[in-house]
Amino acid sequence: MKGFRLHPLLLSRTSPDASWAHWRRQWFDIAKSPPAPIATEVLKRIAELYQIEAEIRGKSANERQVVRQEKTQPLVAALKTWLEKTLVQVASGSSIAQAIRYGLNHWDGLARFLDDGCIEIDSNTVERSIRPIALNRKNALFAGSDEGAENWAMLASLIETCKLHRVNPEAYLTDVLTKLVNNWPNSRLAELTPWAWATQNR
């Protein structure tokens, strides 16, 4: 749709493979079978990164980048060095070695957030945002016909776009449908997009 703007959260460009939360889950699994000093140490170091993220949440992209460069980057660099040293000390086929290699193989992606304040440290926010869309896709299997599925898809797209722009879908659809029924001019349809409607009704 012309003029469509994604919510900034969806522009994080953080893939699941380069998500600290995804990698952290591997260490949580290892730590479930103590003693696990290496996993415990990795989790402690990752927790320090998330603590910094909590402190800068809600700040501008520039502010986040400055703090990450100053505080987070040294921690990330130290963690990589520690992992590389640890890797040669553990059995190559162990779950610990596999987790370390996974992280090192995806290190460029994991470290990407350091240089861009718009990027999140993990993909959790994006995954939460698209979960309703994925669920709706499954529900759409019961639309009854191709035309019904197309109508369902358009309506679902409108609703999810409203949510991304923090617009109440019910209020939006009620207002827009009322305007359309009352012969809203075609030349002004752009004013009825969720993002334009949000600007006019705040």
C-alpha positions as a printed Julia matrix, in Angstrom:
202×3 Matrix{Float64}:
   0.0     0.0    0.0
   1.43    3.35  -1.02
   2.63    5.35   1.94
   2.67    2.38   4.31
   5.02    2.95   7.22
   6.12    0.21   9.53
   6.38    0.83  13.24
  10.04    1.55  14.18
  10.11   -1.6   16.28
   9.74   -3.64  13.1
  12.77   -1.92  11.65
  15.05   -3.46  14.25
  16.64   -5.67  11.56
  17.41   -8.22  14.27
  16.94  -11.75  12.97
  16.32  -14.65  15.38
  19.8   -16.02  14.61
  21.35  -12.72  15.68
  19.17  -12.26  18.75
  20.77  -12.21  22.19
  17.54  -13.63  23.65
  17.67  -16.58  21.27
  21.31  -17.31  22.1
  20.69  -16.76  25.81
  18.03  -19.49  25.78
  20.69  -21.99  24.77
  22.69  -21.09  27.86
  19.61  -21.32  30.07
  19.11  -24.88  28.83
  22.72  -25.77  29.67
  22.44  -24.15  33.1
  19.47  -26.4   33.94
  21.94  -29.22  34.63
  24.34  -27.83  37.25
  27.14  -27.48  37.92
  27.42  -25.22  34.91
  29.96  -22.49  35.74
  30.55  -21.51  32.11
  26.85  -21.14  31.33
  26.36  -19.22  34.57
  29.17  -16.84  33.64
  27.79  -16.25  30.14
  24.31  -15.58  31.51
  25.75  -13.13  34.04
  27.58  -11.24  31.3
  24.52  -11.16  29.03
  22.42   -9.92  31.97
  24.77   -6.93  32.23
  23.98   -6.05  28.61
  20.25   -6.24  29.26
  20.63   -4.08  32.36
  22.13   -1.33  30.24
  19.32   -1.75  27.71
  16.78   -1.34  30.51
  18.46    1.92  31.54
  18.3     3.43  28.04
  14.85    2.14  27.07
  12.7     4.96  25.73
  15.64    7.23  24.92
  16.39    8.47  21.41
  18.35    6.36  18.95
  21.34    8.7   19.23
  21.35    8.51  23.02
  21.1     4.73  22.92
  23.99    4.47  20.49
  26.23    6.7   22.59
  25.6     4.66  25.74
  26.06    1.37  23.9
  29.39    2.52  22.49
  30.55    3.71  25.88
  29.26    0.98  28.17
  28.09   -2.03  26.16
  30.75   -2.38  23.49
  33.6    -3.06  25.98
  31.47   -5.76  27.65
  30.65   -7.38  24.32
  34.29   -7.33  23.23
  35.39   -8.83  26.55
  32.76  -11.57  26.26
  33.96  -12.52  22.79
  37.56  -12.76  23.95
  36.53  -14.86  26.93
  34.46  -17.19  24.75
  37.31  -17.71  22.3
  39.64  -18.66  25.16
  37.03  -20.91  26.75
  36.24  -22.73  23.51
  39.69  -24.34  23.32
  39.33  -25.58  26.89
  36.09  -27.54  26.5
  35.26  -30.75  24.63
  34.59  -29.89  20.98
  31.38  -31.93  20.86
  29.92  -30.64  24.11
  26.78  -28.53  24.32
  28.91  -25.71  25.71
  31.2   -25.79  22.68
  28.18  -25.83  20.37
  26.65  -22.81  22.12
  29.94  -20.91  21.98
  30.44  -21.66  18.3
  26.85  -20.61  17.58
  27.48  -17.24  19.21
  30.83  -16.69  17.52
  29.41  -17.68  14.12
  26.68  -15.06  14.52
  28.8   -12.46  16.24
  28.5    -9.79  13.55
  24.73   -9.98  13.85
  24.8   -10.04  17.64
  27.03   -6.96  17.73
  25.06   -5.01  15.1
  22.9    -3.25  17.68
  25.99   -1.52  19.08
  26.3     0.75  16.05
  22.64    1.65  15.56
  20.39    2.97  18.28
  17.32    1.98  16.26
  18.19   -1.71  16.49
  17.01   -3.77  19.45
  19.3    -6.17  21.29
  17.0    -9.05  20.39
  14.05   -9.93  18.19
  11.55  -10.42  21.03
   9.62   -7.24  20.32
   9.26   -8.04  16.63
   8.24  -11.63  17.38
   5.55  -10.41  19.76
   4.34   -7.92  17.15
   3.92  -10.5   14.38
   2.44  -13.26  16.57
  -1.17  -12.02  16.08
  -0.56  -11.96  12.32
   0.67  -15.55  12.37
  -2.34  -16.64  14.43
  -4.7   -14.83  12.1
  -3.1   -16.6    9.12
  -4.11  -19.93  10.63
  -7.64  -18.69  11.3
  -7.91  -17.51   7.7
  -7.78  -21.13   6.53
 -11.47  -21.27   7.42
 -12.48  -18.21   5.38
 -14.67  -20.38   3.15
 -13.56  -19.11  -0.26
 -10.74  -17.3   -2.03
 -12.73  -14.07  -2.02
 -13.49  -14.49   1.67
  -9.79  -15.07   2.39
  -8.84  -11.95   0.45
 -11.37   -9.86   2.38
 -10.14  -11.38   5.64
  -6.54  -10.56   4.7
  -7.38   -6.93   3.92
  -9.3    -6.5    7.16
  -6.54   -8.19   9.18
  -3.95   -5.94   7.53
  -5.95   -2.86   8.47
  -6.37   -3.99  12.07
  -2.71   -4.88  12.55
  -1.63   -1.63  10.89
  -3.85    0.23  13.36
  -2.15   -1.54  16.24
   1.3    -0.68  14.91
   0.31    2.98  14.83
  -1.35    2.8   18.28
  -4.81    3.33  16.83
  -7.9     1.68  18.33
  -9.08   -0.56  15.44
 -12.75   -0.38  16.44
 -12.74    3.42  16.65
 -10.83    3.66  13.37
 -13.09    1.31  11.4
 -16.26    2.9   12.81
 -15.12    6.38  11.81
 -13.75    5.4    8.39
 -16.76    3.29   7.38
 -19.09    6.11   8.45
 -17.16    8.59   6.3
 -17.15    6.23   3.31
 -20.92    5.66   3.57
 -21.37    9.42   3.63
 -19.59    9.81   0.27
 -16.06   10.66   1.41
 -14.26   12.0   -1.72
 -11.89    9.61  -3.49
  -9.34   12.39  -3.78
  -8.96   12.34   0.03
  -8.72    8.59   0.64
  -5.11    8.98   1.81
  -6.47   10.81   4.85
  -8.19    7.58   5.92
  -5.04    5.47   6.19
  -4.36    4.4    9.79
  -1.2     6.54  10.1
  -2.91    9.67   8.73
  -5.99    9.0   10.88
  -3.77    8.64  13.93
  -2.21   12.06  13.33
  -5.6    13.72  12.94
  -7.14   12.11  16.03
  -4.48   12.62  18.67
